Amino acid sequence: MTIQFFGYPKCSSCNKASKWLKDNDIDFTYHHIVEEPPTKELVKEIIEKTDIELKKLFNTSGTKYRELQLKEKLPKMTEAEQIETLVSDGMLVKRPLVFDGKHLTLGFKEEEFEQIWSNN
């Protein structure tokens, strides 16, 4: 699987992350996270292949997350409901989300990108 990069043009972390990948000659497919959010199938694959907790995929510092009061609501939802909520609006997704079918990074930490994406 090609590296899938879900980002937002006005997000500084997304811009730093995509620049890092380009500067290191790492190919990826860019998805505008609002226009083309991750699908339910992709979210399920990420959870299955990386063992990440679903709640870590949410942008908990985002305005939309707070507006929808998801801090209170998510614990009461089933996993299917949480996934449905997550994919309903790209602004709910932690970004940048970078996934290649095996590896996942959320946000941008240069050391983490170096460790995970330089070796693939």
Backbone torsions as a table, in degrees:
resi	resn	phi	psi	omega
1	MET	NA	134.0	174.5
2	THR	-65.5	151.9	176.0
3	ILE	-64.8	125.8	177.5
4	GLN	-101.2	126.0	-176.3
5	PHE	-118.4	115.3	177.3
6	PHE	-105.2	115.0	-176.4
7	GLY	-141.7	176.7	-179.6
8	TYR	-130.8	127.4	-173.8
9	PRO	-55.7	-30.6	-178.1
10	LYS	-91.1	6.0	-178.1
11	CYS	-93.0	117.8	-177.2
12	SER	-64.3	-37.4	178.2
13	SER	-64.3	-39.4	178.0
14	CYS	-63.3	-43.8	-179.1
15	ASN	-65.6	-40.1	177.3
16	LYS	-64.5	-42.1	-178.4
17	ALA	-65.6	-45.9	-179.4
18	SER	-66.8	-36.5	176.8
19	LYS	-63.1	-42.7	179.8
20	TRP	-60.4	-46.6	179.9
21	LEU	-61.3	-44.7	179.4
22	LYS	-63.9	-44.9	-179.6
23	ASP	-61.8	-26.1	-179.5
24	ASN	-101.0	16.6	176.8
25	ASP	53.7	41.9	178.8
26	ILE	-106.2	119.5	-178.7
27	ASP	-75.0	142.7	176.4
28	PHE	-155.3	159.9	175.4
29	THR	-103.5	122.2	-177.3
30	TYR	-89.8	132.8	175.4
31	HIS	-122.2	125.5	173.5
32	HIS	-69.6	114.9	-169.4
33	ILE	-62.4	-23.5	178.2
34	VAL	-85.9	-44.4	-178.1
35	GLU	-76.2	-27.8	-175.5
36	GLU	-142.3	67.6	-178.0
37	PRO	-67.1	162.7	176.8
38	PRO	-57.5	146.4	178.4
39	THR	-83.7	165.6	175.4
40	LYS	-58.5	-42.1	-178.4
41	GLU	-61.8	-42.0	179.6
42	LEU	-66.3	-42.7	179.2
43	VAL	-61.2	-43.4	178.5
44	LYS	-62.7	-41.1	178.7
45	GLU	-63.7	-42.3	178.6
46	ILE	-59.6	-47.3	-179.0
47	ILE	-62.6	-45.0	-177.7
48	GLU	-64.9	-43.5	-172.7
49	LYS	-88.2	-17.5	-176.9
50	THR	-116.2	-9.8	-177.6
51	ASP	60.6	22.4	177.7
52	ILE	-76.0	147.5	174.6
53	GLU	-71.9	137.0	-178.8
54	LEU	-54.5	-40.0	-176.4
55	LYS	-62.8	-23.0	179.3
56	LYS	-72.4	-14.4	178.2
57	LEU	-81.9	-11.0	-180.0
58	PHE	-84.3	141.6	175.5
59	ASN	-82.7	82.9	-173.4
60	THR	-68.1	-15.8	178.6
61	SER	-95.6	1.3	-177.9
62	GLY	-79.2	153.3	179.4
63	THR	-60.8	-44.8	-177.3
64	LYS	-61.0	-40.8	179.2
65	TYR	-59.5	-44.1	180.0
66	ARG	-71.0	-42.0	179.6
67	GLU	-57.9	-40.3	-178.6
68	LEU	-84.0	-0.3	179.4
69	GLN	53.1	43.5	-175.4
70	LEU	-70.5	-22.8	177.1
71	LYS	-57.2	-39.6	-179.9
72	GLU	-83.4	-35.2	-172.0
73	LYS	-82.6	-37.3	-174.7
74	LEU	-56.2	-44.0	-178.4
75	PRO	-60.8	-22.0	-178.4
76	LYS	-91.7	-6.6	-177.6
77	MET	-92.3	153.4	172.1
78	THR	-74.2	166.7	177.7
79	GLU	-60.2	-41.4	180.0
80	ALA	-61.5	-41.2	178.7
81	GLU	-66.5	-39.1	178.4
82	GLN	-63.8	-43.3	179.2
83	ILE	-63.8	-44.7	178.9
84	GLU	-57.6	-43.6	179.1
85	THR	-64.3	-46.3	-178.0
86	LEU	-58.2	-45.8	-175.3
87	VAL	-82.1	-6.2	-178.8
88	SER	-72.8	-21.4	-177.6
89	ASP	-153.0	116.8	-178.5
90	GLY	-56.9	-25.6	-179.5
91	MET	-71.7	-9.1	175.8
92	LEU	-85.4	-12.0	-175.4
93	VAL	-90.1	133.1	174.9
94	LYS	-60.6	134.0	-175.8
95	ARG	-135.8	156.7	-7.8
96	PRO	-69.9	146.7	174.0
97	LEU	-105.1	121.0	-177.5
98	VAL	-125.7	123.7	-173.1
99	PHE	-144.7	139.3	179.9
100	ASP	-123.4	16.0	-178.0
101	GLY	99.0	-19.1	178.0
102	LYS	-132.0	-42.1	-174.6
103	HIS	-109.8	149.6	-178.9
104	LEU	-138.8	137.0	167.1
105	THR	-129.8	144.8	176.7
106	LEU	-124.6	131.5	-175.4
107	GLY	76.5	-171.8	179.3
108	PHE	-132.2	114.1	169.8
109	LYS	-126.9	118.1	-173.7
110	GLU	-55.6	-41.6	-178.8
111	GLU	-61.4	-40.8	-179.7
112	GLU	-66.8	-42.3	177.6
113	PHE	-62.4	-43.3	178.7
114	GLU	-56.7	-48.2	-176.6
115	GLN	-67.6	-44.1	-173.0
116	ILE	-87.6	-47.0	-171.1
117	TRP	-92.0	-18.7	178.9
118	SER	-70.6	-27.2	-172.9
119	ASN	-95.6	9.5	-176.6
120	ASN	-110.4	NA	NA
